[in-house]
């Protein structure tokens, strides 16, 4: 005997937010490094680039989290079912 669906709730579709986070991170890195000159020491530029990528990912994650808290309807939604309680689920 299965549970009866009582309705649906709109929830953020988390798998679809991954590309948004990736694009935002790439844009931040591109903007912050646009005027960099080519450095003679590739090890130094690689280390600096890693720091920029880490910072961009952190920044994009914070922005996404803030937007999700304040207005989650900006992002793709999916319908998630909620179930009616049956006799076994109700407290006595």
ROGUFI-411642 format. One record per atom (N, C-alpha, C): residue in three letters; atom name; x negated, y, z. Coordinates in steps of 0.02 Angstrom, whole numbers. Each point is the difference from the previous one (the first is absolute). Layout:
N
PT  res  atom      c1      c2      c3
PT  ALA    CA       X       Y       Z
...
% end
This chain:
92
PT  res  atom      c1      c2      c3
PT  UNK     N     -42     -59       0
PT  UNK    CA      42      59       0
PT  UNK     C     -44      62       0
PT  UNK     N       7      43     -50
PT  UNK    CA     -41      60      -6
PT  UNK     C      31      60      34
PT  UNK     N     -40      51       8
PT  UNK    CA      25      62      29
PT  UNK     C      36      41     -52
PT  UNK     N      51      36      21
PT  UNK    CA      39      41     -45
PT  UNK     C     -31      70      -5
PT  UNK     N      -8      23     -62
PT  UNK    CA     -29      67     -10
PT  UNK     C      52      52      18
PT  UNK     N     -20      47      43
PT  UNK    CA      46      53      21
PT  UNK     C      -6      62     -42
PT  UNK     N     -54       7     -37
PT  UNK    CA     -11      59     -42
PT  UNK     C     -74       6     -17
PT  UNK     N     -19      57     -27
PT  UNK    CA     -70      11     -18
PT  UNK     C     -23      67      27
PT  UNK     N     -65       6       9
PT  UNK    CA     -32      62      22
PT  UNK     C     -55      17     -50
PT  UNK     N      -6      63     -19
PT  UNK    CA     -54      21     -44
PT  UNK     C     -64       6      40
PT  UNK     N     -52     -33     -23
PT  UNK    CA     -66       2      33
PT  UNK     C     -53      15     -53
PT  UNK     N     -55      30      19
PT  UNK    CA     -54      12     -48
PT  UNK     C     -25     -67     -29
PT  UNK     N     -14       1     -64
PT  UNK    CA     -26     -59     -34
PT  UNK     C     -77       2       4
PT  UNK     N     -27     -29      52
PT  UNK    CA     -72       6      14
PT  UNK     C     -45     -23     -56
PT  UNK     N      13     -56     -34
PT  UNK    CA     -45     -20     -55
PT  UNK     C      -6      53     -55
PT  UNK     N      51      40     -10
PT  UNK    CA      -4      52     -52
PT  UNK     C     -38      61      24
PT  UNK     N     -14       6      64
PT  UNK    CA     -36      58      25
PT  UNK     C     -76      -7      -9
PT  UNK     N     -24     -60     -10
PT  UNK    CA     -72     -11      -9
PT  UNK     C     -29      39     -58
PT  UNK     N      31      -3     -60
PT  UNK    CA     -26      40     -56
PT  UNK     C       2      75      14
PT  UNK     N      51      23      36
PT  UNK    CA       3      72      18
PT  UNK     C     -60      19      43
PT  UNK     N     -17     -42      47
PT  UNK    CA     -57      14      44
PT  UNK     C     -65      -2     -39
PT  UNK     N      -7     -47     -46
PT  UNK    CA     -60      -5     -42
PT  UNK     C      -7      62     -44
PT  UNK     N      53      21     -31
PT  UNK    CA      -2      59     -44
PT  UNK     C     -17      62      40
PT  UNK     N      31       9      58
PT  UNK    CA     -14      58      43
PT  UNK     C     -73       1      21
PT  UNK     N     -27     -58      19
PT  UNK    CA     -70      -4      20
PT  UNK     C     -46      19     -58
PT  UNK     N      14     -26     -59
PT  UNK    CA     -42      15     -58
PT  UNK     C       3      75     -18
PT  UNK     N      59      30       6
PT  UNK    CA       5      71     -14
PT  UNK     C     -40      42      49
PT  UNK     N       2     -18      63
PT  UNK    CA     -38      36      51
PT  UNK     C     -74      -6     -14
PT  UNK     N     -23     -60     -15
PT  UNK    CA     -72     -10     -16
PT  UNK     C     -18      40     -62
PT  UNK     N      41      -1     -51
PT  UNK    CA     -15      36     -62
PT  UNK     C      -5      75      11
PT  UNK     N      46      27      39
PT  UNK    CA      -1      72      13
PT  UNK     C     -60      20      42
PT  UNK     N     -14     -40      52
PT  UNK    CA     -55      18      45
PT  UNK     C     -69     -10     -32
PT  UNK     N      -6     -43     -50
PT  UNK    CA     -65     -13     -30
PT  UNK     C      -7      29     -71
PT  UNK     N      48      38     -23
PT  UNK    CA       1      26     -69
PT  UNK     C     -62      42     -16
PT  UNK     N     -25      37      47
PT  UNK    CA     -56      46     -14
PT  UNK     C     -67     -28      23
PT  UNK     N      -1     -63      19
PT  UNK    CA     -64     -30      20
PT  UNK     C     -46      -3     -60
PT  UNK     N     -64      13      12
PT  UNK    CA     -49      -9     -52
PT  UNK     C     -28     -71       6
PT  UNK     N     -27     -25     -55
PT  UNK    CA     -31     -66       2
PT  UNK     C     -64       5      41
PT  UNK     N      -6     -42      51
PT  UNK    CA     -58       2      44
PT  UNK     C     -53     -48     -26
PT  UNK     N     -61      17      14
PT  UNK    CA     -56     -41     -23
PT  UNK     C      -3     -67      38
PT  UNK     N      18       1      64
PT  UNK    CA      -3     -61      41
PT  UNK     C      68     -33       1
PT  UNK     N       9     -55     -37
PT  UNK    CA      66     -32      -3
PT  UNK     C      22     -29      67
PT  UNK     N     -46     -18      45
PT  UNK    CA      20     -26      65
PT  UNK     C      33      54      41
PT  UNK     N     -25      62      -4
PT  UNK    CA      30      55      38
PT  UNK     C      70      16     -27
PT  UNK     N       7       3     -66
PT  UNK    CA      66      16     -28
PT  UNK     C      50     -55      15
PT  UNK     N     -22     -63       1
PT  UNK    CA      44     -55      16
PT  UNK     C      26       3      71
PT  UNK     N     -44      18      47
PT  UNK    CA      20       6      70
PT  UNK     C      49      58       9
PT  UNK     N     -14      56     -33
PT  UNK    CA      46      57       5
PT  UNK     C      68     -16     -31
PT  UNK     N      -2     -36     -56
PT  UNK    CA      63     -19     -32
PT  UNK     C      40     -47      44
PT  UNK     N     -33     -47      32
PT  UNK    CA      35     -45      47
PT  UNK     C      34      39      56
PT  UNK     N     -34      51      25
PT  UNK    CA      29      42      53
PT  UNK     C      60      38     -27
PT  UNK     N      -4      25     -61
PT  UNK    CA      57      36     -30
PT  UNK     C      59     -47     -10
PT  UNK     N     -13     -61     -23
PT  UNK    CA      54     -48     -10
PT  UNK     C      33     -18      66
PT  UNK     N     -39     -11      52
PT  UNK    CA      28     -15      66
PT  UNK     C      43      57      25
PT  UNK     N     -26      62      -8
PT  UNK    CA      37      59      23
PT  UNK     C      65       7     -40
PT  UNK     N      -3     -10     -67
PT  UNK    CA      59       7     -42
PT  UNK     C      53     -52      18
PT  UNK     N     -21     -62      12
PT  UNK    CA      47     -53      19
PT  UNK     C      33      17      67
PT  UNK     N     -40      25      46
PT  UNK    CA      27      19      66
PT  UNK     C      51      57      -8
PT  UNK     N     -19      50     -38
PT  UNK    CA      43      58     -10
PT  UNK     C      65     -19     -36
PT  UNK     N      -5     -40     -53
PT  UNK    CA      60     -21     -36
PT  UNK     C      46     -43      44
PT  UNK     N     -29     -42      42
PT  UNK    CA      39     -41      46
PT  UNK     C      37      43      51
PT  UNK     N     -34      51      25
PT  UNK    CA      33      45      48
PT  UNK     C      57      38     -32
PT  UNK     N     -10      24     -60
PT  UNK    CA      53      37     -35
PT  UNK     C      59     -46     -13
PT  UNK     N     -13     -61     -24
PT  UNK    CA      54     -47     -13
PT  UNK     C      38     -17      64
PT  UNK     N     -36     -11      55
PT  UNK    CA      33     -16      63
PT  UNK     C      43      58      24
PT  UNK     N     -25      61      -8
PT  UNK    CA      38      59      21
PT  UNK     C      63       8     -41
PT  UNK     N      -6     -10     -66
PT  UNK    CA      59       6     -42
PT  UNK     C      50     -56      14
PT  UNK     N     -24     -59      16
PT  UNK    CA      45     -55      16
PT  UNK     C      38      15      65
PT  UNK     N     -34      31      48
PT  UNK    CA      35      17      63
PT  UNK     C      52      53     -10
PT  UNK     N     -15      50     -40
PT  UNK    CA      45      57      -6
PT  UNK     C      54      -9     -53
PT  UNK     N     -16     -34     -55
PT  UNK    CA      49      -6     -54
PT  UNK     C     -15     -61     -43
PT  UNK     N      19     -59      24
PT  UNK    CA     -17     -62     -34
PT  UNK     C      39     -10     -65
PT  UNK     N      53      40     -12
PT  UNK    CA      38      -8     -62
PT  UNK     C     -38      26     -61
PT  UNK     N     -57      32      10
PT  UNK    CA     -41      21     -57
PT  UNK     C     -31     -60     -37
PT  UNK     N      -3     -56      33
PT  UNK    CA     -36     -58     -26
PT  UNK     C      48     -54     -23
PT  UNK     N     -24     -48     -41
PT  UNK    CA      44     -53     -24
PT  UNK     C      33     -37      57
PT  UNK     N      64     -14      -7
PT  UNK    CA      38     -34      51
PT  UNK     C      24     -68     -25
PT  UNK     N      13     -44      47
PT  UNK    CA      32     -65     -17
PT  UNK     C      53     -13      52
PT  UNK     N      48     -39     -19
PT  UNK    CA      55     -16      46
PT  UNK     C     -19     -62      40
PT  UNK     N       3       7      66
PT  UNK    CA     -17     -55      45
PT  UNK     C      63     -21      36
PT  UNK     N      20     -64      -4
PT  UNK    CA      63     -21      32
PT  UNK     C      -6      -3      76
PT  UNK     N      55      15      33
PT  UNK    CA       4     -13      72
PT  UNK     C      57     -49      10
PT  UNK     N      -6     -40      51
PT  UNK    CA      45     -57       9
PT  UNK     C      46      11      60
PT  UNK     N      61     -24      -7
PT  UNK    CA      48       2      56
PT  UNK     C     -21     -51      51
PT  UNK     N       3      17      64
PT  UNK    CA     -17     -51      51
PT  UNK     C      54     -54       2
PT  UNK     N     -22     -61      11
PT  UNK    CA      49     -54       9
PT  UNK     C       8     -12      75
PT  UNK     N      38     -49      19
PT  UNK    CA      13     -13      71
PT  UNK     C     -62     -17      40
PT  UNK     N     -50     -29     -32
PT  UNK    CA     -62     -19      36
PT  UNK     C     -45      60      14
PT  UNK     N       5      53     -41
PT  UNK    CA     -44      59       8
PT  UNK     C      24      48      53
PT  UNK     N      62      -4      21
PT  UNK    CA      27      49      47
PT  UNK     C     -16     -20      71
PT  UNK     N     -21      48      42
PT  UNK    CA     -16     -17      70
PT  UNK     C      64     -17      39
PT  UNK     N      -8     -40      51
PT  UNK    CA      57     -20      42
PT  UNK     C       3      38      64
% end
